[in-house]
Amino acid sequence: MPKHADGPAAGRMGFGYEQAKAAGAPFIAPRSGTEINEEIREATAARQLRALIEKDVNFGPKIGAMLKQGRSAQEILAELAPMARP
């Protein structure tokens, strides 16, 4: 296969920010560090809740009811952590 004089990038189509903006794509602001940290804390709390349910299945219905109330995994973990300790 012959090499092009322009290099491998010469055939690429432009689909970067400028092209998307010109095509009318909406601007989506990047998430702040605070938002990312909150998502990480929530994911960590959710993993800890799953581990708690695996350790003692009796927590499952209580955690499920709390989630249906719209509470976050961090709130639930904070409330259940003292009860989960031996």
VMD Tcl script that builds the backbone (N, CA, C; Angstrom):
set m [mol new atoms 258]
animate dup $m
set s [atomselect $m all]
$s set {name element resname resid chain x y z} {
  {N N MET 1 A 0.848 -1.172 0.000}
  {CA C MET 1 A 0.000 0.000 0.000}
  {C C MET 1 A 0.893 1.233 0.000}
  {N N PRO 2 A 0.713 2.125 -0.961}
  {CA C PRO 2 A 1.597 3.293 -1.056}
  {C C PRO 2 A 1.324 4.296 0.057}
  {N N LYS 3 A 2.389 4.929 0.486}
  {CA C LYS 3 A 2.257 5.969 1.510}
  {C C LYS 3 A 1.913 7.280 0.835}
  {N N HIS 4 A 1.100 8.044 1.487}
  {CA C HIS 4 A 0.730 9.350 0.971}
  {C C HIS 4 A 1.759 10.378 1.414}
  {N N ALA 5 A 1.977 11.345 0.582}
  {CA C ALA 5 A 2.944 12.389 0.903}
  {C C ALA 5 A 2.461 13.251 2.070}
  {N N ASP 6 A 1.148 13.302 2.263}
  {CA C ASP 6 A 0.597 14.144 3.322}
  {C C ASP 6 A 0.641 13.475 4.695}
  {N N GLY 7 A 0.901 12.218 4.750}
  {CA C GLY 7 A 0.908 11.512 6.024}
  {C C GLY 7 A -0.445 10.877 6.307}
  {N N PRO 8 A -0.518 10.089 7.371}
  {CA C PRO 8 A -1.749 9.346 7.643}
  {C C PRO 8 A -2.921 10.233 8.059}
  {N N ALA 9 A -2.672 11.429 8.541}
  {CA C ALA 9 A -3.762 12.283 9.018}
  {C C ALA 9 A -4.443 13.056 7.897}
  {N N ALA 10 A -3.898 13.009 6.695}
  {CA C ALA 10 A -4.432 13.814 5.601}
  {C C ALA 10 A -5.842 13.390 5.192}
  {N N GLY 11 A -6.164 12.119 5.351}
  {CA C GLY 11 A -7.465 11.638 4.933}
  {C C GLY 11 A -8.545 11.746 5.980}
  {N N ARG 12 A -8.212 12.206 7.142}
  {CA C ARG 12 A -9.201 12.271 8.220}
  {C C ARG 12 A -10.206 13.391 7.987}
  {N N MET 13 A -11.428 13.101 8.326}
  {CA C MET 13 A -12.464 14.122 8.246}
  {C C MET 13 A -12.491 14.869 9.574}
  {N N GLY 14 A -12.842 16.129 9.532}
  {CA C GLY 14 A -12.845 16.921 10.747}
  {C C GLY 14 A -14.160 16.832 11.493}
  {N N PHE 15 A -14.137 16.230 12.663}
  {CA C PHE 15 A -15.322 16.155 13.504}
  {C C PHE 15 A -14.991 16.652 14.904}
  {N N GLY 16 A -14.195 17.693 14.987}
  {CA C GLY 16 A -13.840 18.261 16.274}
  {C C GLY 16 A -14.863 19.284 16.724}
  {N N TYR 17 A -14.487 20.056 17.705}
  {CA C TYR 17 A -15.388 21.041 18.292}
  {C C TYR 17 A -15.870 22.059 17.266}
  {N N GLU 18 A -14.946 22.595 16.468}
  {CA C GLU 18 A -15.324 23.623 15.497}
  {C C GLU 18 A -16.317 23.089 14.468}
  {N N GLN 19 A -16.114 21.861 14.010}
  {CA C GLN 19 A -17.015 21.288 13.023}
  {C C GLN 19 A -18.388 21.012 13.646}
  {N N ALA 20 A -18.389 20.523 14.864}
  {CA C ALA 20 A -19.662 20.256 15.542}
  {C C ALA 20 A -20.412 21.560 15.801}
  {N N LYS 21 A -19.682 22.599 16.194}
  {CA C LYS 21 A -20.306 23.898 16.434}
  {C C LYS 21 A -20.900 24.449 15.140}
  {N N ALA 22 A -20.167 24.318 14.044}
  {CA C ALA 22 A -20.654 24.803 12.754}
  {C C ALA 22 A -21.887 24.023 12.302}
  {N N ALA 23 A -21.989 22.771 12.708}
  {CA C ALA 23 A -23.129 21.944 12.334}
  {C C ALA 23 A -24.342 22.199 13.220}
  {N N GLY 24 A -24.176 23.018 14.273}
  {CA C GLY 24 A -25.301 23.362 15.133}
  {C C GLY 24 A -25.424 22.514 16.382}
  {N N ALA 25 A -24.384 21.768 16.726}
  {CA C ALA 25 A -24.442 20.951 17.936}
  {C C ALA 25 A -24.479 21.856 19.173}
  {N N PRO 26 A -25.270 21.487 20.168}
  {CA C PRO 26 A -25.340 22.318 21.373}
  {C C PRO 26 A -24.056 22.198 22.197}
  {N N PHE 27 A -23.736 23.256 22.886}
  {CA C PHE 27 A -22.557 23.241 23.744}
  {C C PHE 27 A -22.921 22.554 25.048}
  {N N ILE 28 A -22.119 21.616 25.459}
  {CA C ILE 28 A -22.312 20.938 26.735}
  {C C ILE 28 A -21.103 21.279 27.599}
  {N N ALA 29 A -21.367 21.973 28.681}
  {CA C ALA 29 A -20.282 22.397 29.562}
  {C C ALA 29 A -19.666 21.181 30.251}
  {N N PRO 30 A -18.360 21.165 30.408}
  {CA C PRO 30 A -17.721 20.059 31.125}
  {C C PRO 30 A -18.114 20.089 32.595}
  {N N ARG 31 A -18.126 18.916 33.201}
  {CA C ARG 31 A -18.490 18.831 34.616}
  {C C ARG 31 A -17.388 19.436 35.473}
  {N N SER 32 A -17.793 20.031 36.580}
  {CA C SER 32 A -16.813 20.614 37.493}
  {C C SER 32 A -16.195 19.498 38.338}
  {N N GLY 33 A -15.084 19.815 38.960}
  {CA C GLY 33 A -14.434 18.854 39.837}
  {C C GLY 33 A -15.325 18.456 41.000}
  {N N THR 34 A -16.117 19.392 41.502}
  {CA C THR 34 A -17.025 19.107 42.607}
  {C C THR 34 A -18.077 18.085 42.189}
  {N N GLU 35 A -18.619 18.241 40.980}
  {CA C GLU 35 A -19.613 17.288 40.487}
  {C C GLU 35 A -19.007 15.899 40.306}
  {N N ILE 36 A -17.806 15.843 39.789}
  {CA C ILE 36 A -17.141 14.559 39.592}
  {C C ILE 36 A -16.854 13.900 40.931}
  {N N ASN 37 A -16.374 14.666 41.903}
  {CA C ASN 37 A -16.101 14.109 43.228}
  {C C ASN 37 A -17.370 13.579 43.877}
  {N N GLU 38 A -18.489 14.281 43.713}
  {CA C GLU 38 A -19.764 13.832 44.267}
  {C C GLU 38 A -20.198 12.517 43.627}
  {N N GLU 39 A -20.023 12.392 42.317}
  {CA C GLU 39 A -20.369 11.149 41.633}
  {C C GLU 39 A -19.494 9.995 42.119}
  {N N ILE 40 A -18.230 10.269 42.364}
  {CA C ILE 40 A -17.322 9.226 42.862}
  {C C ILE 40 A -17.740 8.797 44.263}
  {N N ARG 41 A -18.070 9.764 45.124}
  {CA C ARG 41 A -18.513 9.420 46.489}
  {C C ARG 41 A -19.807 8.603 46.460}
  {N N GLU 42 A -20.721 8.974 45.574}
  {CA C GLU 42 A -21.992 8.250 45.465}
  {C C GLU 42 A -21.760 6.827 44.959}
  {N N ALA 43 A -20.885 6.657 43.981}
  {CA C ALA 43 A -20.585 5.323 43.456}
  {C C ALA 43 A -19.911 4.452 44.520}
  {N N THR 44 A -19.030 5.050 45.302}
  {CA C THR 44 A -18.365 4.316 46.379}
  {C C THR 44 A -19.382 3.869 47.423}
  {N N ALA 45 A -20.292 4.758 47.790}
  {CA C ALA 45 A -21.328 4.420 48.764}
  {C C ALA 45 A -22.230 3.312 48.229}
  {N N ALA 46 A -22.550 3.353 46.934}
  {CA C ALA 46 A -23.383 2.306 46.335}
  {C C ALA 46 A -22.682 0.948 46.388}
  {N N ARG 47 A -21.374 0.928 46.137}
  {CA C ARG 47 A -20.619 -0.330 46.236}
  {C C ARG 47 A -20.623 -0.848 47.664}
  {N N GLN 48 A -20.488 0.050 48.632}
  {CA C GLN 48 A -20.497 -0.362 50.032}
  {C C GLN 48 A -21.867 -0.896 50.442}
  {N N LEU 49 A -22.934 -0.315 49.899}
  {CA C LEU 49 A -24.281 -0.830 50.182}
  {C C LEU 49 A -24.454 -2.228 49.604}
  {N N ARG 50 A -23.958 -2.446 48.377}
  {CA C ARG 50 A -24.043 -3.786 47.792}
  {C C ARG 50 A -23.276 -4.798 48.638}
  {N N ALA 51 A -22.114 -4.407 49.133}
  {CA C ALA 51 A -21.334 -5.300 49.986}
  {C C ALA 51 A -22.079 -5.578 51.290}
  {N N LEU 52 A -22.767 -4.557 51.806}
  {CA C LEU 52 A -23.539 -4.718 53.041}
  {C C LEU 52 A -24.690 -5.697 52.825}
  {N N ILE 53 A -25.341 -5.615 51.673}
  {CA C ILE 53 A -26.445 -6.531 51.365}
  {C C ILE 53 A -25.916 -7.954 51.195}
  {N N GLU 54 A -24.741 -8.094 50.565}
  {CA C GLU 54 A -24.151 -9.423 50.408}
  {C C GLU 54 A -23.776 -10.014 51.755}
  {N N LYS 55 A -23.366 -9.175 52.671}
  {CA C LYS 55 A -22.968 -9.629 54.004}
  {C C LYS 55 A -24.190 -10.029 54.830}
  {N N ASP 56 A -25.265 -9.249 54.738}
  {CA C ASP 56 A -26.482 -9.525 55.505}
  {C C ASP 56 A -27.680 -9.171 54.622}
  {N N VAL 57 A -28.355 -10.191 54.093}
  {CA C VAL 57 A -29.456 -9.967 53.155}
  {C C VAL 57 A -30.650 -9.274 53.795}
  {N N ASN 58 A -30.713 -9.222 55.104}
  {CA C ASN 58 A -31.835 -8.559 55.774}
  {C C ASN 58 A -31.834 -7.053 55.531}
  {N N PHE 59 A -30.695 -6.499 55.135}
  {CA C PHE 59 A -30.633 -5.071 54.838}
  {C C PHE 59 A -31.254 -4.744 53.478}
  {N N GLY 60 A -31.391 -5.725 52.603}
  {CA C GLY 60 A -31.885 -5.507 51.251}
  {C C GLY 60 A -33.223 -4.785 51.169}
  {N N PRO 61 A -34.283 -5.293 51.840}
  {CA C PRO 61 A -35.581 -4.618 51.753}
  {C C PRO 61 A -35.555 -3.198 52.336}
  {N N LYS 62 A -34.814 -3.009 53.408}
  {CA C LYS 62 A -34.737 -1.683 54.029}
  {C C LYS 62 A -34.044 -0.694 53.089}
  {N N ILE 63 A -32.952 -1.128 52.464}
  {CA C ILE 63 A -32.229 -0.268 51.530}
  {C C ILE 63 A -33.092 0.013 50.296}
  {N N GLY 64 A -33.795 -1.005 49.823}
  {CA C GLY 64 A -34.675 -0.814 48.674}
  {C C GLY 64 A -35.768 0.215 48.946}
  {N N ALA 65 A -36.348 0.157 50.137}
  {CA C ALA 65 A -37.394 1.119 50.502}
  {C C ALA 65 A -36.831 2.533 50.577}
  {N N MET 66 A -35.626 2.669 51.103}
  {CA C MET 66 A -34.995 3.986 51.199}
  {C C MET 66 A -34.685 4.546 49.815}
  {N N LEU 67 A -34.239 3.688 48.896}
  {CA C LEU 67 A -33.947 4.138 47.537}
  {C C LEU 67 A -35.220 4.605 46.836}
  {N N LYS 68 A -36.333 3.907 47.067}
  {CA C LYS 68 A -37.601 4.312 46.467}
  {C C LYS 68 A -38.068 5.666 46.990}
  {N N GLN 69 A -37.645 6.011 48.201}
  {CA C GLN 69 A -37.979 7.320 48.770}
  {C C GLN 69 A -37.144 8.432 48.128}
  {N N GLY 70 A -36.162 8.055 47.329}
  {CA C GLY 70 A -35.332 9.039 46.650}
  {C C GLY 70 A -34.083 9.436 47.414}
  {N N ARG 71 A -33.720 8.662 48.407}
  {CA C ARG 71 A -32.522 8.978 49.186}
  {C C ARG 71 A -31.279 8.512 48.449}
  {N N SER 72 A -30.178 9.210 48.663}
  {CA C SER 72 A -28.930 8.848 47.994}
  {C C SER 72 A -28.252 7.700 48.741}
  {N N ALA 73 A -27.344 7.041 48.050}
  {CA C ALA 73 A -26.612 5.932 48.654}
  {C C ALA 73 A -25.780 6.418 49.838}
  {N N GLN 74 A -25.267 7.637 49.751}
  {CA C GLN 74 A -24.478 8.185 50.859}
  {C C GLN 74 A -25.329 8.374 52.112}
  {N N GLU 75 A -26.551 8.877 51.932}
  {CA C GLU 75 A -27.446 9.074 53.081}
  {C C GLU 75 A -27.810 7.737 53.720}
  {N N ILE 76 A -28.114 6.764 52.882}
  {CA C ILE 76 A -28.494 5.449 53.395}
  {C C ILE 76 A -27.332 4.811 54.131}
  {N N LEU 77 A -26.158 4.892 53.565}
  {CA C LEU 77 A -24.981 4.295 54.192}
  {C C LEU 77 A -24.689 4.957 55.529}
  {N N ALA 78 A -24.832 6.280 55.594}
  {CA C ALA 78 A -24.582 6.989 56.853}
  {C C ALA 78 A -25.547 6.525 57.943}
  {N N GLU 79 A -26.793 6.240 57.549}
  {CA C GLU 79 A -27.787 5.806 58.533}
  {C C GLU 79 A -27.591 4.346 58.949}
  {N N LEU 80 A -27.223 3.498 57.990}
  {CA C LEU 80 A -27.120 2.066 58.273}
  {C C LEU 80 A -25.751 1.638 58.792}
  {N N ALA 81 A -24.733 2.431 58.593}
  {CA C ALA 81 A -23.385 2.016 58.997}
  {C C ALA 81 A -23.279 1.665 60.477}
  {N N PRO 82 A -23.862 2.447 61.393}
  {CA C PRO 82 A -23.770 2.046 62.808}
  {C C PRO 82 A -24.457 0.721 63.101}
  {N N MET 83 A -25.556 0.410 62.388}
  {CA C MET 83 A -26.262 -0.854 62.623}
  {C C MET 83 A -25.510 -2.021 62.020}
  {N N ALA 84 A -24.705 -1.789 61.005}
  {CA C ALA 84 A -24.022 -2.872 60.301}
  {C C ALA 84 A -22.761 -3.330 61.023}
  {N N ARG 85 A -22.260 -2.515 61.906}
  {CA C ARG 85 A -21.027 -2.917 62.612}
  {C C ARG 85 A -21.327 -4.008 63.637}
  {N N PRO 86 A -20.429 -4.965 63.752}
  {CA C PRO 86 A -20.664 -6.082 64.710}
  {C C PRO 86 A -20.512 -5.631 66.149}
}
mol reanalyze $m
mol bondsrecalc $m
mol representation Tube
mol addrep $m
